[in-house]
């Protein structure tokens, strides 16, 4: 999760990203808070958008250890919205090692790119402007921007030649 500022709002919006490890296809959602239920719906929207636009479905998810992604030790996974969502969808949940952001390097690289390209010192006029700019950015990032880590291809080009697990 990352943050960005909306003009006239005292509380920053949170940004949540989903990045496909194989192709680097990314999606980002703007959310008002980091509650588990809010995060669960943002991930659900991200999964749907990635599936519809790029024909990618997730079998496994890697997240950090934040409370929005998993229950406290005393709680059941079935009572946690994000965990329950993954269980219901048949998606395996793995966690990064604590205090090791490099474990989730592809997502960290996405955050660095979007920060440099779009968010750095920018204050958006409205939530609608933010969401419009985020959509434009992920299309640019996925479909037009060559990525050094995948030999100068775009994530879309890599997605087109990647085998599908059925």
Steps between C-alpha positions, in 0.01 A plus 500: 500500500605854426342841556412810296344835578171652381468879508290615795504163675692464823528121473701349215351230277658158510607324183500123471671317216482150360794393281516175306838348576538337158404783263532810725141595409391737778178652624459770763193602699439812708342425839393726790643280778699183570221299663502133405157520337600804290822327394312180416262683264789693339685174432178347366460795257866472402472128432187558289660781299816299435295192403277696262771710336796257501349152552706440816361312798688463825572168674721650769543839671803639682427784746677673781404420858267795560179439695297586189635181337472250783355430843668537834632173639191462720256545209380250243580551132131437429412812705743730315350657182815485286596147608142379459487648149815312399372176654167533316683573172738206549804731498803410711624778730870545574659776707825688451770467762456776760708813436622361165328706226730346239303175546225678306740671258272519196235690696769720656633580151148590388467741794832662408390541137159648577652731761758631252261520204175621655479557873818686602398828664168505310175594671190383315198730469251221578466126554359481146812666356721260700310194379505622139876559516555159663308327221700685233820412681436125530408483131823684416701283743353172373459567130745769385794529739796268430634334815871448543440195723322315219746576220335819376160342447178644637305287748230466232753357252623253761141410591421422135775235485463359853352152533171469690442262788164331461 
